[in-house]
Amino acid sequence: MLIEARVTGLPFKVTITLCYSQQHLRETPDTSYPKLIHPPNTDAHRINNRDTTMRALNGYTLWTMILAGAVATVAFDYFGQSLSPMLGFANLAPVPLANSVIKAVFGETYGPGANLLHYIAGMIAYPFGWMFIAEPLARRITPDLNWLVVAVIYGIGLWIFALYIMASLIAGQPAFLGFTGITWIALTGHVLFAIVAAMVVRWRDGLPRNLGAAV
């Protein structure tokens, strides 16, 4: 295929001729713009382009939050109520702890409400904290910090919230449950929760989940 371009307005005639074969046009990739993994104006596209603005609360982020929380809650419960006692360590009891909080607030225990509180914390509140507070804050302040380190720090924060603020300040139990065996199992469980939730969120956002990736 021949393409001719003539330049006018000069005292002499200039003709530029380009010759391309149809096969060359078909096989030559268009590199004038980067290929987008995710559509523009989506949270996944924003994250992939290292945008540090706040996530939008929409169907995509809501589903990501619930999915991450559900998977992380299963991992937390499996570790704390199955794997840990099988290995001879303490048995985590998040529902009784939630029940003690309900009793401190309302004056009596309520089993269904304690279970509901446990799942609301695991499936909504904790993953919300990662997606809308911890991860955006880390990406803005320390963008080169490893995502796994950020997740571990967030897990420690969840542990402090559960065993000091909820268990001690609200429910009236000893701070960090007296630093007994259950204290450290709870620490491990909350760190595990944060890591699993972060992995699911990064999977949904199309971000690498290898140990060397930045947040």
MIDOSE-1310 file (N, C-alpha, C; in nm, 2 decimals, decimal comma, always signed):
residues 215
mlie	+0,09/-0,12/+0,00/+0,00/+0,00/+0,00/+0,09/+0,12/+0,00; +0,06/+0,22/-0,09/+0,14/+0,34/-0,10/+0,06/+0,46/-0,04; +0,13/+0,54/+0,04/+0,08/+0,66/+0,10/+0,16/+0,78/+0,06; +0,10/+0,88/-0,01/+0,18/+0,99/-0,06/+0,13/+1,12/+0,02
arvt	+0,23/+1,20/+0,05/+0,20/+1,33/+0,12/+0,27/+1,44/+0,04; +0,20/+1,54/-0,01/+0,27/+1,65/-0,08/+0,27/+1,78/+0,00; +0,39/+1,84/+0,00/+0,40/+1,97/+0,08/+0,39/+2,08/-0,02; +0,30/+2,17/+0,00/+0,28/+2,28/-0,09/+0,33/+2,41/-0,03
glpf	+0,33/+2,52/-0,11/+0,37/+2,65/-0,06/+0,52/+2,67/-0,07; +0,59/+2,58/-0,12/+0,74/+2,59/-0,14/+0,77/+2,62/-0,29; +0,88/+2,68/-0,32/+0,92/+2,70/-0,46/+0,95/+2,58/-0,54; +0,95/+2,46/-0,47/+0,97/+2,34/-0,54/+0,88/+2,23/-0,48
kvti	+0,86/+2,13/-0,55/+0,76/+2,02/-0,52/+0,83/+1,92/-0,43; +0,76/+1,88/-0,31/+0,81/+1,78/-0,22/+0,70/+1,67/-0,21; +0,74/+1,55/-0,23/+0,65/+1,44/-0,22/+0,71/+1,33/-0,13; +0,64/+1,29/-0,03/+0,69/+1,19/+0,06/+0,60/+1,06/+0,04
tlcy	+0,66/+0,95/+0,01/+0,59/+0,83/-0,02/+0,63/+0,73/+0,08; +0,53/+0,67/+0,14/+0,55/+0,56/+0,24/+0,49/+0,43/+0,18; +0,56/+0,33/+0,20/+0,52/+0,20/+0,14/+0,50/+0,10/+0,26; +0,38/+0,05/+0,28/+0,36/-0,06/+0,38/+0,28/-0,17/+0,31
sqqh	+0,32/-0,29/+0,35/+0,24/-0,41/+0,30/+0,13/-0,43/+0,40; +0,02/-0,49/+0,35/-0,09/-0,52/+0,44/-0,05/-0,61/+0,55; +0,04/-0,71/+0,53/+0,09/-0,79/+0,64/+0,16/-0,72/+0,74; +0,24/-0,61/+0,71/+0,31/-0,53/+0,80/+0,22/-0,46/+0,89
lret	+0,11/-0,40/+0,83/+0,01/-0,33/+0,91/-0,06/-0,42/+1,01; -0,08/-0,54/+0,97/-0,15/-0,63/+1,06/-0,07/-0,68/+1,17; +0,07/-0,70/+1,15/+0,15/-0,75/+1,25/+0,22/-0,65/+1,34; +0,22/-0,52/+1,30/+0,28/-0,42/+1,38/+0,19/-0,38/+1,50
pdts	+0,24/-0,40/+1,62/+0,15/-0,36/+1,74/+0,14/-0,21/+1,75; +0,03/-0,17/+1,81/+0,02/-0,03/+1,84/+0,07/+0,00/+1,98; +0,18/+0,07/+1,99/+0,24/+0,10/+2,12/+0,23/+0,24/+2,16; +0,13/+0,31/+2,10/+0,12/+0,46/+2,12/+0,06/+0,48/+2,26
ypkl	+0,00/+0,38/+2,32/-0,06/+0,40/+2,46/-0,04/+0,27/+2,53; -0,02/+0,27/+2,67/-0,01/+0,15/+2,74/-0,13/+0,07/+2,74; -0,12/-0,06/+2,74/-0,23/-0,15/+2,75/-0,28/-0,15/+2,89; -0,41/-0,13/+2,91/-0,48/-0,13/+3,04/-0,52/-0,26/+3,08
ihpp	-0,48/-0,31/+3,20/-0,53/-0,44/+3,25/-0,67/-0,42/+3,29; -0,71/-0,31/+3,35/-0,84/-0,29/+3,40/-0,90/-0,16/+3,34; -1,03/-0,15/+3,32/-1,09/-0,03/+3,26/-1,06/+0,09/+3,34; -1,05/+0,21/+3,28/-1,03/+0,33/+3,35/-1,14/+0,36/+3,45
ntda	-1,11/+0,45/+3,54/-1,21/+0,49/+3,64/-1,26/+0,38/+3,73; -1,18/+0,27/+3,75/-1,22/+0,16/+3,84/-1,11/+0,16/+3,95; -1,15/+0,10/+4,06/-1,05/+0,09/+4,17/-0,93/+0,01/+4,13; -0,95/-0,10/+4,06/-0,84/-0,18/+4,02/-0,74/-0,10/+3,93
hrin	-0,80/-0,02/+3,83/-0,71/+0,06/+3,75/-0,64/+0,17/+3,83; -0,71/+0,23/+3,93/-0,65/+0,33/+4,01/-0,54/+0,27/+4,09; -0,55/+0,15/+4,15/-0,45/+0,09/+4,23/-0,33/+0,05/+4,14; -0,36/+0,00/+4,02/-0,25/-0,04/+3,94/-0,16/+0,08/+3,89
nrdt	-0,22/+0,20/+3,89/-0,15/+0,31/+3,84/-0,10/+0,40/+3,96; -0,10/+0,33/+4,08/-0,04/+0,39/+4,20/-0,11/+0,52/+4,25; -0,24/+0,53/+4,22/-0,31/+0,64/+4,27/-0,34/+0,63/+4,42; -0,31/+0,74/+4,49/-0,32/+0,73/+4,64/-0,45/+0,79/+4,69
tmra	-0,54/+0,83/+4,60/-0,67/+0,88/+4,64/-0,75/+0,77/+4,71; -0,85/+0,81/+4,78/-0,94/+0,72/+4,85/-1,02/+0,63/+4,76; -1,04/+0,51/+4,79/-1,12/+0,42/+4,72/-1,27/+0,48/+4,71; -1,34/+0,44/+4,61/-1,48/+0,47/+4,60/-1,56/+0,35/+4,66
lngy	-1,66/+0,38/+4,74/-1,74/+0,28/+4,80/-1,85/+0,24/+4,70; -1,83/+0,14/+4,63/-1,92/+0,10/+4,53/-1,94/-0,06/+4,53; -2,01/-0,11/+4,43/-2,03/-0,25/+4,43/-1,90/-0,34/+4,42; -1,81/-0,29/+4,35/-1,68/-0,36/+4,34/-1,61/-0,37/+4,47
tlwt	-1,59/-0,25/+4,54/-1,52/-0,25/+4,66/-1,60/-0,32/+4,77; -1,73/-0,31/+4,77/-1,81/-0,38/+4,87/-1,80/-0,53/+4,86; -1,80/-0,58/+4,73/-1,79/-0,73/+4,71/-1,64/-0,77/+4,75; -1,54/-0,69/+4,72/-1,41/-0,72/+4,76/-1,39/-0,73/+4,91
mila	-1,45/-0,63/+4,98/-1,45/-0,62/+5,12/-1,51/-0,75/+5,19; -1,63/-0,79/+5,14/-1,70/-0,90/+5,20/-1,62/-1,03/+5,17; -1,57/-1,04/+5,04/-1,50/-1,16/+5,01/-1,37/-1,18/+5,09; -1,29/-1,07/+5,10/-1,17/-1,07/+5,18/-1,20/-1,10/+5,32
gava	-1,30/-1,04/+5,38/-1,34/-1,07/+5,52/-1,38/-1,21/+5,54; -1,46/-1,26/+5,45/-1,51/-1,40/+5,47/-1,39/-1,50/+5,46; -1,30/-1,49/+5,37/-1,19/-1,58/+5,36/-1,10/-1,56/+5,48; -1,07/-1,44/+5,52/-0,99/-1,42/+5,64/-1,05/-1,47/+5,77
tvaf	-1,18/-1,45/+5,78/-1,25/-1,50/+5,90/-1,24/-1,65/+5,91; -1,26/-1,72/+5,79/-1,25/-1,87/+5,79/-1,11/-1,91/+5,84; -1,00/-1,84/+5,78/-0,87/-1,87/+5,82/-0,84/-1,84/+5,97; -0,90/-1,73/+6,02/-0,89/-1,70/+6,17/-0,95/-1,81/+6,25
dyfg	-1,08/-1,84/+6,22/-1,15/-1,94/+6,30/-1,08/-2,08/+6,29; -1,04/-2,12/+6,17/-0,97/-2,25/+6,16/-0,85/-2,25/+6,24; -0,77/-2,15/+6,24/-0,64/-2,15/+6,31/-0,67/-2,15/+6,46; -0,76/-2,06/+6,51/-0,78/-2,04/+6,65/-0,87/-2,15/+6,72
qsls	-0,96/-2,21/+6,64/-1,05/-2,31/+6,71/-1,02/-2,45/+6,66; -0,93/-2,47/+6,57/-0,90/-2,61/+6,52/-0,75/-2,64/+6,53; -0,67/-2,56/+6,45/-0,53/-2,59/+6,44/-0,46/-2,57/+6,57; -0,48/-2,45/+6,64/-0,41/-2,42/+6,76/-0,44/-2,52/+6,87
pmlg	-0,56/-2,56/+6,90/-0,58/-2,66/+7,01/-0,53/-2,80/+6,97; -0,53/-2,83/+6,84/-0,47/-2,96/+6,79/-0,32/-2,97/+6,82; -0,26/-2,85/+6,82/-0,11/-2,84/+6,84/-0,08/-2,83/+6,99; -0,19/-2,82/+7,07/-0,17/-2,81/+7,22/-0,16/-2,67/+7,27
fanl	-0,20/-2,57/+7,19/-0,20/-2,43/+7,23/-0,35/-2,39/+7,27; -0,36/-2,27/+7,30/-0,49/-2,21/+7,35/-0,59/-2,21/+7,24; -0,72/-2,22/+7,28/-0,83/-2,22/+7,19/-0,89/-2,08/+7,19; -0,89/-2,01/+7,07/-0,95/-1,88/+7,06/-1,10/-1,88/+7,08
apvp	-1,16/-1,78/+7,14/-1,30/-1,78/+7,17/-1,35/-1,64/+7,13; -1,36/-1,60/+7,01/-1,40/-1,47/+6,97/-1,55/-1,44/+7,00; -1,64/-1,54/+6,99/-1,78/-1,52/+7,02/-1,80/-1,50/+7,17; -1,74/-1,58/+7,26/-1,76/-1,54/+7,40/-1,71/-1,40/+7,44
lans	-1,60/-1,36/+7,37/-1,55/-1,23/+7,39/-1,65/-1,12/+7,35; -1,71/-1,15/+7,23/-1,81/-1,06/+7,18/-1,93/-1,06/+7,28; -1,96/-1,17/+7,34/-2,07/-1,18/+7,43/-2,05/-1,10/+7,56; -1,92/-1,10/+7,60/-1,88/-1,02/+7,72/-1,89/-0,87/+7,69
vika	-1,87/-0,83/+7,57/-1,88/-0,69/+7,53/-2,03/-0,66/+7,53; -2,12/-0,74/+7,48/-2,26/-0,72/+7,48/-2,31/-0,71/+7,62; -2,27/-0,79/+7,71/-2,31/-0,79/+7,85/-2,27/-0,66/+7,91; -2,14/-0,61/+7,88/-2,10/-0,48/+7,94/-2,18/-0,37/+7,89
vfge	-2,23/-0,37/+7,77/-2,30/-0,26/+7,71/-2,45/-0,27/+7,75; -2,51/-0,39/+7,74/-2,65/-0,40/+7,76/-2,70/-0,47/+7,89; -2,60/-0,52/+7,96/-2,64/-0,57/+8,09/-2,66/-0,72/+8,10; -2,67/-0,79/+7,98/-2,69/-0,93/+7,98/-2,63/-0,99/+7,84
tygp	-2,60/-1,11/+7,84/-2,54/-1,17/+7,72/-2,65/-1,21/+7,62; -2,61/-1,22/+7,50/-2,70/-1,26/+7,39/-2,62/-1,33/+7,28; -2,64/-1,47/+7,28/-2,56/-1,55/+7,20/-2,57/-1,52/+7,05; -2,69/-1,51/+6,99/-2,70/-1,47/+6,85/-2,64/-1,34/+6,81
ganl	-2,65/-1,24/+6,90/-2,59/-1,11/+6,88/-2,44/-1,12/+6,89; -2,38/-1,21/+6,97/-2,24/-1,22/+6,98/-2,18/-1,28/+6,85; -2,25/-1,38/+6,80/-2,21/-1,44/+6,67/-2,22/-1,34/+6,56; -2,33/-1,26/+6,56/-2,34/-1,15/+6,46/-2,23/-1,05/+6,47
lhyi	-2,20/-1,01/+6,59/-2,09/-0,91/+6,61/-1,95/-0,97/+6,56; -1,93/-1,10/+6,59/-1,81/-1,16/+6,54/-1,80/-1,15/+6,39; -1,90/-1,18/+6,32/-1,90/-1,19/+6,17/-1,91/-1,04/+6,11; -1,97/-0,95/+6,18/-1,97/-0,81/+6,13/-1,82/-0,76/+6,14
agmi	-1,76/-0,79/+6,25/-1,62/-0,74/+6,26/-1,53/-0,81/+6,16; -1,55/-0,94/+6,14/-1,46/-1,01/+6,05/-1,48/-0,98/+5,90; -1,61/-0,97/+5,86/-1,64/-0,96/+5,72/-1,66/-0,82/+5,67; -1,68/-0,72/+5,77/-1,70/-0,58/+5,72/-1,60/-0,49/+5,79
aypf	-1,60/-0,48/+5,92/-1,52/-0,38/+5,99/-1,37/-0,39/+5,96; -1,32/-0,51/+5,98/-1,18/-0,53/+5,97/-1,13/-0,51/+5,83; -1,19/-0,58/+5,73/-1,15/-0,55/+5,59/-1,17/-0,41/+5,54; -1,27/-0,34/+5,60/-1,29/-0,20/+5,57/-1,18/-0,12/+5,62
gwmf	-1,13/-0,15/+5,74/-1,01/-0,08/+5,79/-0,89/-0,10/+5,70; -0,87/-0,22/+5,65/-0,76/-0,24/+5,56/-0,77/-0,16/+5,43; -0,89/-0,17/+5,36/-0,91/-0,11/+5,23/-0,91/+0,04/+5,23; -0,97/+0,10/+5,34/-1,00/+0,24/+5,34/-0,91/+0,32/+5,43
iaep	-0,83/+0,25/+5,52/-0,75/+0,32/+5,61/-0,60/+0,28/+5,60; -0,58/+0,15/+5,64/-0,44/+0,11/+5,65/-0,36/+0,11/+5,51; -0,42/+0,04/+5,41/-0,36/+0,03/+5,28/-0,34/+0,17/+5,21; -0,44/+0,25/+5,20/-0,42/+0,39/+5,15/-0,32/+0,47/+5,22
larr	-0,33/+0,46/+5,36/-0,23/+0,54/+5,44/-0,09/+0,50/+5,41; -0,07/+0,37/+5,41/+0,07/+0,31/+5,38/+0,11/+0,35/+5,24; +0,02/+0,34/+5,15/+0,06/+0,38/+5,01/+0,10/+0,52/+4,99; +0,03/+0,61/+5,08/+0,07/+0,75/+5,07/+0,19/+0,79/+5,15
itpd	+0,21/+0,73/+5,26/+0,32/+0,76/+5,35/+0,45/+0,68/+5,32; +0,44/+0,55/+5,30/+0,55/+0,47/+5,27/+0,52/+0,38/+5,15; +0,52/+0,44/+5,03/+0,47/+0,36/+4,91/+0,56/+0,24/+4,88; +0,69/+0,24/+4,92/+0,78/+0,14/+4,89/+0,79/+0,03/+4,99
lnwl	+0,71/+0,04/+5,10/+0,71/-0,06/+5,20/+0,64/-0,19/+5,16; +0,70/-0,30/+5,19/+0,64/-0,43/+5,15/+0,50/-0,44/+5,20; +0,41/-0,49/+5,12/+0,27/-0,51/+5,16/+0,25/-0,60/+5,27; +0,34/-0,71/+5,28/+0,33/-0,80/+5,39/+0,36/-0,74/+5,52
vvav	+0,46/-0,65/+5,52/+0,49/-0,58/+5,65/+0,37/-0,49/+5,69; +0,31/-0,42/+5,60/+0,20/-0,34/+5,63/+0,08/-0,43/+5,68; +0,06/-0,54/+5,62/-0,05/-0,63/+5,67/-0,02/-0,68/+5,81; +0,11/-0,71/+5,84/+0,14/-0,76/+5,98/+0,12/-0,65/+6,08
iygi	+0,16/-0,53/+6,04/+0,14/-0,41/+6,13/-0,01/-0,39/+6,16; -0,09/-0,41/+6,05/-0,24/-0,39/+6,06/-0,29/-0,50/+6,15; -0,24/-0,62/+6,14/-0,29/-0,73/+6,22/-0,26/-0,71/+6,37; -0,14/-0,65/+6,40/-0,11/-0,62/+6,54/-0,20/-0,51/+6,59
glwi	-0,24/-0,42/+6,50/-0,34/-0,32/+6,54/-0,48/-0,38/+6,57; -0,52/-0,48/+6,49/-0,64/-0,55/+6,52/-0,63/-0,62/+6,65; -0,52/-0,68/+6,68/-0,50/-0,75/+6,81/-0,51/-0,65/+6,93; -0,45/-0,54/+6,92/-0,46/-0,44/+7,02/-0,61/-0,39/+7,04
faly	-0,67/-0,37/+6,93/-0,81/-0,33/+6,93/-0,90/-0,43/+7,00; -0,88/-0,56/+6,97/-0,97/-0,67/+7,02/-0,94/-0,70/+7,17; -0,81/-0,71/+7,20/-0,77/-0,75/+7,34/-0,75/-0,64/+7,44; -0,74/-0,52/+7,39/-0,73/-0,41/+7,49/-0,85/-0,32/+7,49
imas	-0,89/-0,27/+7,37/-1,00/-0,18/+7,37/-1,13/-0,25/+7,40; -1,16/-0,36/+7,32/-1,28/-0,43/+7,34/-1,28/-0,52/+7,47; -1,18/-0,60/+7,49/-1,18/-0,69/+7,60/-1,16/-0,63/+7,73; -1,07/-0,53/+7,73/-1,03/-0,46/+7,86/-1,11/-0,34/+7,89
liag	-1,10/-0,24/+7,80/-1,17/-0,11/+7,83/-1,32/-0,12/+7,83; -1,38/-0,21/+7,74/-1,52/-0,22/+7,74/-1,58/-0,33/+7,82; -1,52/-0,45/+7,80/-1,57/-0,57/+7,87/-1,52/-0,59/+8,01; -1,41/-0,51/+8,05/-1,37/-0,51/+8,18/-1,27/-0,63/+8,22
qpaf	-1,22/-0,70/+8,12/-1,13/-0,81/+8,14/-0,99/-0,76/+8,16; -0,90/-0,84/+8,21/-0,76/-0,79/+8,22/-0,70/-0,75/+8,08; -0,62/-0,65/+8,08/-0,56/-0,60/+7,95/-0,49/-0,72/+7,88; -0,52/-0,73/+7,75/-0,46/-0,84/+7,67/-0,48/-0,98/+7,74
lgft	-0,59/-0,99/+7,81/-0,63/-1,12/+7,88/-0,51/-1,17/+7,97; -0,44/-1,08/+8,03/-0,34/-1,11/+8,13/-0,21/-1,16/+8,07; -0,19/-1,15/+7,94/-0,07/-1,20/+7,87/-0,05/-1,34/+7,90; -0,15/-1,42/+7,88/-0,15/-1,57/+7,90/-0,13/-1,63/+7,76
gitw	-0,14/-1,76/+7,75/-0,12/-1,83/+7,62/-0,21/-1,78/+7,52; -0,34/-1,76/+7,55/-0,43/-1,71/+7,45/-0,40/-1,58/+7,39; -0,32/-1,50/+7,47/-0,28/-1,37/+7,42/-0,20/-1,38/+7,29; -0,11/-1,47/+7,29/-0,02/-1,48/+7,17/-0,08/-1,56/+7,06
ialt	-0,17/-1,65/+7,09/-0,25/-1,72/+6,98/-0,34/-1,62/+6,92; -0,40/-1,53/+7,00/-0,48/-1,42/+6,94/-0,40/-1,33/+6,85; -0,27/-1,30/+6,89/-0,19/-1,21/+6,81/-0,16/-1,28/+6,68; -0,13/-1,41/+6,68/-0,10/-1,48/+6,56/-0,23/-1,49/+6,47
ghvl	-0,34/-1,51/+6,53/-0,46/-1,52/+6,46/-0,50/-1,39/+6,39; -0,48/-1,28/+6,46/-0,52/-1,15/+6,40/-0,42/-1,11/+6,29; -0,29/-1,14/+6,30/-0,19/-1,12/+6,20/-0,23/-1,20/+6,07; -0,26/-1,33/+6,10/-0,30/-1,42/+5,99/-0,42/-1,36/+5,92
faiv	-0,52/-1,31/+5,99/-0,64/-1,25/+5,93/-0,60/-1,14/+5,84; -0,51/-1,05/+5,89/-0,48/-0,93/+5,81/-0,40/-0,97/+5,68; -0,32/-1,07/+5,69/-0,24/-1,12/+5,57/-0,33/-1,18/+5,47; -0,43/-1,26/+5,51/-0,52/-1,33/+5,42/-0,61/-1,22/+5,36
aamv	-0,66/-1,13/+5,44/-0,75/-1,03/+5,38/-0,68/-0,94/+5,28; -0,55/-0,90/+5,31/-0,47/-0,82/+5,22/-0,45/-0,90/+5,09; -0,42/-1,03/+5,10/-0,39/-1,11/+4,98/-0,52/-1,11/+4,89; -0,64/-1,13/+4,95/-0,76/-1,13/+4,87/-0,78/-1,00/+4,80
vrwr	-0,76/-0,89/+4,87/-0,78/-0,75/+4,82/-0,69/-0,73/+4,70; -0,56/-0,77/+4,72/-0,46/-0,75/+4,61/-0,49/-0,84/+4,49; -0,54/-0,96/+4,52/-0,59/-1,04/+4,41/-0,70/-0,98/+4,33; -0,80/-0,92/+4,40/-0,91/-0,85/+4,33/-0,86/-0,73/+4,26
dglp	-0,76/-0,66/+4,31/-0,71/-0,54/+4,25/-0,61/-0,57/+4,14; -0,57/-0,69/+4,12/-0,47/-0,73/+4,02/-0,33/-0,69/+4,05; -0,30/-0,68/+4,18/-0,17/-0,65/+4,23/-0,09/-0,77/+4,26; +0,05/-0,77/+4,25/+0,13/-0,89/+4,28/+0,12/-0,92/+4,43
rnlg	+0,12/-1,05/+4,46/+0,11/-1,10/+4,60/+0,24/-1,16/+4,64; +0,34/-1,15/+4,57/+0,47/-1,21/+4,61/+0,53/-1,13/+4,73; +0,62/-1,19/+4,80/+0,66/-1,13/+4,93/+0,74/-1,01/+4,91; +0,80/-0,98/+4,79/+0,88/-0,86/+4,77/+0,81/-0,74/+4,71
aav	+0,68/-0,76/+4,69/+0,60/-0,65/+4,63/+0,57/-0,54/+4,72; +0,57/-0,41/+4,67/+0,54/-0,30/+4,76/+0,39/-0,29/+4,78; +0,35/-0,21/+4,88/+0,21/-0,19/+4,91/+0,14/-0,12/+4,80
